[in-house]
């Protein structure tokens, strides 16, 4: 009987270890999940700088000015188109005149890079129906901006604003818009033109033509855009309208293969060299879409334009658009594990609660077959026999005798219902023994369920 008693204690000990083990695992899962959560983002704001960049600090203002409002008004009264010194915009006069028709619009053309006071004077000229500042075209509350590379190329390489003027006139006259075809044309550079440029590029890596405003190439931006090769730069002034423009890029790419080459025509940037098809169009489109309006009305040196363009190319390279394949990201099991931790926590808590209540409530099932009930009740009678006393001996003796009868009935195949009836009698006697001992854990129902568990 002491052996059966030891086995019961071992079972209880295992149940206790399982119960507290589940609780400890739940606590560990909760701590790991909480510690893995990201810190609360810092939503504080830095103090805004009160320093304001002075207009002209980037060299965007020109040396040209404008006369008084009265003088410009008088000039427009005398003729329909007034072009002030320093103006750079040009257009197809016949095409624009045809678009205006008999509307009688008057055009005031002023240089780029005006300061605020000069711009205010231009805006105060009331008889100016259309104002062209640099290559920015506005009038009647409208401002016309390009939306295709060909528009920006015409505007910034040769100063042609024919498309912008015709579009604005059509808007002012409220007539259907008609697309203006560009007459821009490229040509191959002559041998002498190419030789001059090639000689400078071989010598210094830079060619600055007469009239260009490039002072130096921004080295940091060049390395950011093209870290593996030395950049070659050709700077040319704004080209004349109505004449084919020498396209140096492809010819230079044959002389300097696998070398990045940037050619600047006025404020227009062309790229030839490695990865051209991958990023050149994207870089130009995003660059002029963002900066085109400002470039059209200010007189930035080519240093600034090249600096901003190369930074844009560097951004595209860094993002993996070209020249830098995006590295594969290794699988990180941690996010998936973190998602499972709340479930692990809940399961462990459920296990703890279940094992804690099992001695009181018992398990969900108990043996039903006669053989299993007989074995379980026999084991129970043996365990409680070591605890029984004078008050419980009669009930225990009756239970043991009934169990013996049940075993004989089962061996003699007297029928399951007869065996179950005997086992019911034995179970009632054993329940009486448990009540007398004050041990609810030895009640047959509880004992049989825990035995199955």
Secondary structure, 3 states (H helix, E strand, C coil): CHHHHHHHHHHHHHHHHHHHHHHHHHHHHHHHHHHHCCCCCCCCCCCCCCCCCCCCCCCCCCCCCCCCHHHHHHHHHHCCEEECCCCCCECCHHHHHHHHCCCCCCEEEECCCCCHHHHHHHHCCCCCCEEEECCEEEECCEEECCCCHHHHHHHHHCCECHHHHHHHHHHHHCCCCCCCCCCCCEECCCHHHHHHHHHHHHHHCEEECCCCCCCCCCHHHHHHHCCCCCCEEEEECCCCCCCCEECHHHHHHHHCCCCCEEEEECCEEEEECCCHHHHHHHHHHHHHHHHHHHHHHCCCCHHHHHHHHHHHHHHHHHCCCCCCCCCCCCCCCHHHHHHHHHHHHHHHHHHHHHHHHHHHHCCCCCCCCHHHHHHHHHHHHHHHHCCCCHHHHHHHHHHHHHHHHHHHHHHCCCCHHHHHHHHHHHHHHHHHHHHHHCCHHHCHHHHHHHHHC
